[in-house]
Amino acid sequence: MRKIFLIRHLKTTSNINGWISGTKEDKCIDIDKESKMDINKIINVQEMCCYTTETIRTRATIDRLCLDPAQFITDSRLEEIDAGLYASRSWEDFLNDFPDFSNKPLSDIH
């Protein structure tokens, strides 16, 4: 049986501020090159199929985790949704405009 590891991107300005980012490029913050975490010490990444998007935040995460970018397959199906007018706005803004979504879990919104 294969294991699946889901690795989220590093923290971004939008994450800190509670903004919706979607496809808007948002650089990672707190990237300290001296404190890279070698994920290869935790899991054997060499034996895995790795997929990613082309966003700056995912590429920065690959670098921060000491992963080989050549090992990753870019798949456009993994791209985040286009948030349109709500990019760089808060969830509160969205919910004020669409109150019917306030009682639904985020998994139902997509």
N, C-alpha and C positions, 0 to 999 in steps of 0.2 A: 504494500500500500504506500502510495506517495504522500508526502506531507506538502501542504501548501503554506507558504509564509507570505503574509501581506505586510509590506513595509510602506508606511506612509512617508510622505516627504517631511523634511525638517520644518520647524516652526517658521511661519512667514509673518510679515507685518499684518496681513489680513487676519490671520489666526489670532494674533495678539489683540487686535482691535474689534474682533467679532464681526468682521465684514465678510460679505460674499465675494469670492474671487472668481470662481468658474474658470473660464479660459484665459482670463486676464493674467498676464505674467506678473508674478509677485516673487521677489527675491527672498531667499532664506535669510534669517537673521541668526546671530550668535554662532556663526561658523568660525570656529577657532581651529586653524590648521594644525596647531600643536596638540589638540586633544581629539584627534581622529579615533573612532572606535573601530577596531578590526573585527567586523562581524564574522569573519572566517574562523575566529576562535570560538564562536557560539554555535554556528551551523556550518555544514560543509557546502558552501555555495558553489564550489567547482562542479558538483554533480547535479546542479539544478538548471532548469530552463528559466531564464529571467526575462521578464517583459517590462517595458516602461513606456512613458510618453516622452516627447521631446521638450518638455518644459524646463525652464532654468531650475526650478525648485527640485525636480526629480533628478536632474543631472548633478546638482549640488549634493543631494542626498547620497547618490552613488559614490561620489568622491569622498564624502565624509565617512562613509562606512568602509572605505578601503576596498571597494569592489572594482573589478575590471570592466570599464565601459564596453569593451569589445564583446563581453559575454551577454550583453543585453540586446534583446530584440525589440525594436520600436514598433508599437502597435497603436494605430490611430483610434481603435475602438476603446482604448482606455482613457482617451481625452476627457476632461471634465466638460460639463455642459456649459453652454454660453449663457451667462447670467444676464446678458443684455443690459437694460437700464439699471439693473440692480448690482452690477459689478462695482465693488468698492463701497457698497452701502450695507447697512446692518440688516440682520434678520428681523429686527423690530420694524424697520422701514417696510420690509416685504410683508410682514404680518399685519401692519397697519393698513396696507393697501388690499390685502387678501385675508381678512380675518377668519374665513372658513378653514384655512390651513392651521390655525393656532391649536386646534384640538387633535391634530394628526401627528403621528410620529414622523420624523424626517424620512424614514424609509418609504413611507407611503407617498411622499411628495414627488419623488423622482418618477 
